[in-house]
Amino acid sequence: MSGLGDSPQQTLVIAGLLYSFSLILINVAPFFVGMYVDHFQVSLSAAGVVQTVDQAGGLLGAAVGFVLMPRFGWKGLVLIALLIAAVSNAFTATADSYAVLCAVRFLAGFGAMLSTTVTACVLAQATVPLRAYSAGLAAGMLLSAAAVWLLDALRIAYGDAIALGSGALWLGFGGLLALFLPRQLSGPVNPHGEAVTPRAPHCPQTVGKTALIALLLFSVSINVIYVFIEHFGFANGLARGDATNALALGFLFAAAGSLIPTMFGVAGGHLKWISMTTLIFFGSLVGIYSAQTTVLFALAFGVCASAWCMGLAYYMSLIAQNDPERRYTRMIYIVNAAAQSIGPAIGVLALSRATPPAVFAVPPVPALLAVLLVAIALSTSSFLPLRVHPRPQEDLYPWPLP
């Protein structure tokens, strides 16, 4: 029996939407960086530091979630997290100095990532976690496209300050939605209401641990360039409006790409799909570097965002399937938050010591190492994937069936 309440389907849909709302804040980060430069009159490197501070708060939020989730009700944690994140995002609009900006963005990152950590663990309880993660990521891409256009409209109509505080709208709506989560939302429980440890044959924890490390490396590789993606569009000759449209269209394209795990599952094994995802990511780097029109830049970015979502889905599902005690599953967004802080820091370092094209030479290294780690772990273990070919009725839904 799961801890998803009397209506698991409803719980997972709400959790998926809350998970997608948190992705919005991650996905619009490149636009925030540009507005930090304009509004606070700081350098691009200094703006990148704000993003690193934001994600450092996210790292703390994920760590707090790891500690508190076995001890407190998950609904309460989500509500508190969304409240902190919404208020902090609102105060971003009134920040009057660089120090205050860093402080409120640290709190914003803390709240958003605490919510993400909890909702990701809720989705891990789905009958087919891969499909639940994939659906949440696809929803996040669609909503991110809307958020990018809204952000640009607010910036033009009301200025940078109001646009920077717009995240409070999404998080406030998420808080209202979280009220409909079951009161006793928690991890898996048995019929007597006691916490249980899911058991799965042929699922050594070594694979789950290695997949977690690989996820960190993959996420770092993406985040090295992602936070500066709008800047790369400008460097390729795109005007601000063109870059905005290109990235919004890219998110729409990525929404379709994010559903690839849902459509194909892991037929042939996780390693096959993780390797394919990595190659797609490498191709997108070439496209982003060379695209000099709105359409080409949108396509290149859409492929990059698709690879990001596919990689997250496959790495996270590999962790969830090889984590009987749910320890590594709770750590997923600790490593993602760490990557979202480490990646921009590496990008800032590269930008300060070399020309922008040099930044593109960095991401392939950790991404390739991630694939190598997974290959070694799977080849040296007795791992047998669970439900590579789910029963037809399970295959239709990313949630437990009645």
C-alpha positions in Angstrom: 0.0 0.0 0.0 1.3 3.5 -0.8 1.2 6.7 1.2 -0.6 8.5 -1.6 -4.0 8.7 0.1 -7.4 7.4 -1.0 -7.0 8.7 -4.5 -3.4 7.9 -5.8 -4.2 9.2 -9.3 -5.2 12.6 -8.0 -2.2 12.8 -5.7 0.2 12.0 -8.5 -1.4 14.5 -10.9 -1.1 17.3 -8.3 2.5 16.2 -7.4 3.4 16.2 -11.1 2.0 19.8 -11.5 3.8 21.0 -8.4 7.0 19.4 -9.7 6.6 21.1 -13.1 6.0 24.5 -11.4 9.4 24.2 -9.7 11.0 23.5 -13.1 9.7 26.8 -14.4 12.0 28.7 -12.0 14.9 26.6 -13.2 14.1 27.1 -16.9 13.6 30.9 -16.7 17.0 31.3 -14.9 18.8 32.5 -18.1 16.3 35.4 -18.4 16.9 36.3 -14.7 20.6 36.4 -15.3 20.1 38.9 -18.2 17.8 41.1 -16.1 20.3 41.0 -13.2 22.8 42.5 -15.5 20.5 45.2 -16.7 18.6 46.0 -13.5 21.5 45.9 -11.0 24.2 47.0 -13.4 26.5 44.1 -12.7 28.7 42.0 -14.9 27.6 38.8 -16.5 29.9 36.9 -14.1 28.4 38.6 -11.1 24.9 37.7 -12.4 26.1 34.1 -12.7 27.1 34.2 -9.1 23.6 35.2 -8.1 22.4 32.0 -9.9 25.0 30.0 -8.0 23.8 31.4 -4.7 20.2 30.7 -5.7 21.1 27.0 -6.3 23.2 26.9 -3.2 19.9 27.7 -1.4 18.3 24.9 -3.4 21.1 22.5 -2.3 20.3 23.3 1.4 16.5 22.9 0.7 17.1 19.5 -0.9 19.3 18.4 2.1 16.6 19.6 4.6 14.0 17.6 2.6 16.2 14.5 2.9 16.4 14.9 6.7 12.8 15.9 7.3 10.8 13.7 5.0 11.1 10.5 7.1 10.0 12.6 10.2 7.3 15.0 9.1 4.2 15.0 6.9 5.0 15.6 3.3 2.0 17.9 2.7 3.1 20.3 5.4 6.6 20.4 4.0 5.4 21.2 0.5 3.1 24.0 1.8 5.9 25.6 3.9 8.4 25.3 1.1 6.0 26.9 -1.4 5.3 29.7 1.0 9.0 30.5 1.5 9.6 30.4 -2.2 6.7 32.5 -3.2 7.5 35.3 -0.6 11.1 35.3 -1.5 10.3 35.6 -5.2 8.0 38.5 -4.5 10.7 40.2 -2.5 13.1 39.8 -5.5 11.0 42.6 -7.1 11.9 45.0 -4.3 15.6 44.1 -3.8 17.6 47.3 -3.8 21.1 46.0 -3.7 23.2 43.1 -4.9 23.6 41.7 -1.3 19.8 41.8 -0.7 19.3 40.2 -4.1 21.6 37.3 -3.2 19.9 36.8 0.1 16.3 36.6 -1.3 17.4 34.4 -4.1 19.0 32.0 -1.6 15.7 31.7 0.2 13.8 31.3 -3.1 16.1 28.5 -4.1 15.7 26.9 -0.7 11.9 26.8 -0.8 11.6 25.8 -4.4 14.0 22.9 -4.1 12.5 21.6 -0.9 9.1 21.4 -2.7 10.8 19.7 -5.7 12.5 17.1 -3.5 9.2 16.1 -1.9 7.2 16.0 -5.1 9.9 14.0 -6.9 9.7 11.3 -4.2 5.9 11.3 -4.5 6.3 10.6 -8.3 8.8 7.8 -7.5 5.8 5.8 -6.0 4.1 5.6 -9.3 3.6 2.2 -10.9 6.1 3.3 -13.6 8.3 6.0 -12.2 9.9 6.7 -15.6 6.6 7.7 -17.1 5.6 9.8 -14.1 8.9 11.7 -14.2 8.6 12.1 -18.0 5.1 13.5 -17.8 6.1 16.0 -15.1 9.1 17.2 -17.1 6.9 17.6 -20.2 4.4 19.7 -18.3 7.3 21.8 -17.0 8.5 22.5 -20.5 5.0 23.6 -21.7 4.5 25.8 -18.7 8.1 27.2 -19.1 7.2 28.4 -22.6 4.3 30.3 -21.2 6.4 31.7 -18.3 9.1 33.0 -20.8 6.5 34.9 -22.8 4.9 36.2 -19.6 8.3 37.2 -18.2 9.1 39.2 -21.3 5.6 40.8 -21.4 6.0 41.9 -17.8 9.5 43.2 -18.4 8.3 45.3 -21.3 5.2 46.6 -19.6 6.3 47.1 -16.0 10.1 46.8 -16.0 12.7 44.3 -14.8 11.7 44.4 -11.1 8.2 43.2 -11.6 9.4 40.5 -14.0 11.9 39.3 -11.5 9.2 38.8 -9.0 6.8 36.9 -11.3 7.8 33.5 -9.9 5.6 34.3 -7.0 2.6 33.9 -9.2 3.4 30.3 -10.1 4.4 29.4 -6.6 1.4 31.0 -5.1 -0.9 29.0 -7.4 1.1 25.9 -6.5 0.5 26.6 -2.8 -3.3 26.6 -3.4 -3.0 23.4 -5.4 -1.0 21.7 -2.6 -4.0 22.1 -0.3 -5.6 19.3 -2.2 -2.8 16.8 -1.4 -3.9 14.1 1.1 -3.2 15.1 4.7 -1.2 12.0 5.5 0.9 12.0 2.3 4.1 10.0 2.9 6.4 7.3 1.6 5.2 3.7 1.1 3.3 2.2 4.1 1.9 -1.2 4.9 -1.7 -2.0 5.8 -0.9 -1.2 9.5 0.3 2.3 8.6 3.9 1.6 9.3 6.7 2.6 7.0 8.0 -0.2 4.8 11.1 -0.9 2.9 10.3 -1.8 -0.7 12.1 -4.9 -1.8 13.1 -5.7 -5.4 15.1 -8.7 -6.5 18.3 -8.2 -8.5 18.5 -4.5 -7.6 21.8 -3.9 -5.9 22.1 -0.6 -4.2 25.4 -0.1 -5.9 23.6 0.7 -9.2 21.4 3.2 -7.4 24.3 4.9 -5.8 26.3 5.0 -9.1 23.3 6.3 -11.0 23.0 9.1 -8.4 26.7 10.1 -9.0 26.1 9.9 -12.8 23.1 12.1 -12.5 25.2 14.7 -10.7 27.8 14.6 -13.5 25.1 14.8 -16.3 23.3 17.7 -14.6 26.6 19.6 -14.1 27.3 19.2 -17.8 23.9 20.7 -18.7 24.1 23.6 -16.2 27.6 24.8 -17.3 26.0 26.3 -20.4 22.3 26.5 -19.6 22.3 29.5 -17.3 24.1 31.5 -20.1 21.9 30.3 -22.9 20.3 33.7 -23.6 23.7 35.3 -23.7 24.8 32.8 -26.3 21.8 33.8 -28.4 22.9 37.4 -28.2 26.5 36.4 -29.1 25.0 34.7 -32.3 23.4 38.0 -33.3 19.9 37.5 -32.0 18.1 40.5 -30.6 16.5 40.2 -27.1 13.0 39.6 -28.5 14.3 37.0 -31.0 16.2 35.2 -28.2 13.0 35.2 -26.0 10.9 33.7 -28.8 13.6 31.2 -29.7 13.8 29.9 -26.1 10.0 29.8 -25.7 9.6 27.9 -28.9 12.5 25.6 -27.8 10.5 24.8 -24.6 7.5 23.8 -26.7 9.7 21.6 -28.8 11.2 20.1 -25.7 7.8 19.2 -24.3 7.4 16.7 -27.1 11.0 15.5 -26.7 10.4 15.0 -22.9 7.7 12.4 -23.7 10.1 10.1 -25.4 10.7 8.1 -22.2 6.9 7.8 -21.8 6.5 6.5 -25.4 9.5 4.1 -25.5 10.2 3.3 -21.9 13.5 1.6 -21.4 13.3 -1.1 -24.1 16.8 -2.3 -24.6 18.0 -1.1 -21.2 18.8 2.2 -19.4 22.3 2.3 -20.8 21.1 2.4 -24.4 18.8 5.4 -23.7 21.3 7.2 -21.5 24.0 6.9 -24.2 21.5 8.1 -26.9 20.5 11.0 -24.7 24.1 12.0 -24.2 24.8 12.0 -28.0 21.7 14.1 -28.6 23.0 16.6 -26.0 26.4 16.8 -27.7 24.6 17.5 -31.0 22.6 20.3 -29.4 25.8 22.0 -28.2 27.0 22.2 -31.8 23.7 23.7 -32.8 23.6 26.3 -30.1 27.1 27.4 -30.9 26.5 27.8 -34.6 22.8 28.8 -34.9 22.5 32.4 -36.1 18.7 32.6 -36.8 15.7 32.4 -34.5 14.5 29.2 -36.0 17.8 27.4 -35.8 18.5 28.6 -32.3 15.0 27.5 -31.2 15.6 24.0 -32.7 19.0 23.7 -31.1 17.8 24.8 -27.7 14.7 22.5 -28.0 17.0 19.6 -28.6 19.2 20.5 -25.7 16.2 20.9 -23.3 14.8 17.6 -24.6 18.1 15.9 -23.9 18.1 17.4 -20.4 14.6 16.1 -19.6 15.3 12.7 -21.1 18.5 12.4 -19.1 16.7 13.4 -15.9 13.9 10.8 -16.5 16.3 7.9 -17.3 18.8 8.6 -14.5 16.1 9.3 -11.9 14.1 6.1 -12.9 17.3 4.0 -12.7 17.9 5.4 -9.2 14.3 4.7 -8.1 14.4 1.2 -9.4 17.5 0.4 -7.5 16.8 2.0 -4.2 14.9 -0.3 -1.9 15.2 2.1 1.1 14.4 5.3 -0.9 17.6 6.9 0.4 19.1 7.7 -2.9 15.7 8.7 -4.3 15.5 11.4 -1.6 18.9 12.5 -2.6 18.1 13.1 -6.3 17.5 16.8 -5.8 20.4 17.2 -3.5 22.6 16.3 -6.4 20.5 18.2 -8.9 20.7 21.3 -6.8 24.4 20.8 -6.4 24.8 20.6 -10.1 22.7 23.7 -10.7 25.1 25.5 -8.4 28.4 23.9 -9.6 27.5 24.2 -13.3 27.1 28.0 -13.4 30.2 28.4 -11.2 32.2 26.4 -13.7 30.7 28.5 -16.5 31.6 31.7 -14.7 35.1 30.5 -14.3 35.4 29.5 -17.9 33.9 32.9 -19.1 36.4 34.8 -16.9 39.4 32.9 -18.1 38.5 32.3 -21.8 36.3 33.3 -24.6 32.6 32.1 -24.7 33.3 29.4 -27.2 35.6 27.7 -24.7 32.6 27.1 -22.5 31.3 24.6 -25.0 34.4 22.4 -24.5 33.5 21.7 -20.8 30.1 20.0 -20.8 31.1 16.8 -22.8 33.6 15.7 -20.1 31.2 15.1 -17.2 28.5 13.8 -19.4 30.8 11.1 -20.9 32.0 10.2 -17.4 28.4 9.7 -16.3 27.7 7.3 -19.1 30.9 5.4 -18.3 30.0 5.0 -14.7 26.5 3.6 -15.5 28.1 1.2 -18.0 30.5 -0.1 -15.5 27.9 -0.4 -12.7 25.4 -2.3 -14.9 28.1 -4.6 -16.4 29.5 -5.6 -13.0 26.2 -6.1 -11.1 23.4 -8.7 -11.2 21.0 -5.9 -12.1 17.9 -6.9 -14.0 15.6 -4.0 -15.0 12.2 -4.1 -13.4 9.2 -4.0 -15.7 11.1 -3.0 -18.9 8.0 -4.2 -20.6 5.1 -3.2 -18.2 1.8 -5.0 -18.4 -0.5 -3.3 -20.9 -2.8 -1.8 -18.3 0.2 -0.4 -16.4 1.8 1.0 -19.5 -1.1 3.4 -20.1 -0.8 5.3 -16.8 2.1 6.8 -14.8 0.3 6.1 -11.5 -0.8 3.1 -9.4 -3.9 1.4 -10.8 -6.9 0.7 -8.4 
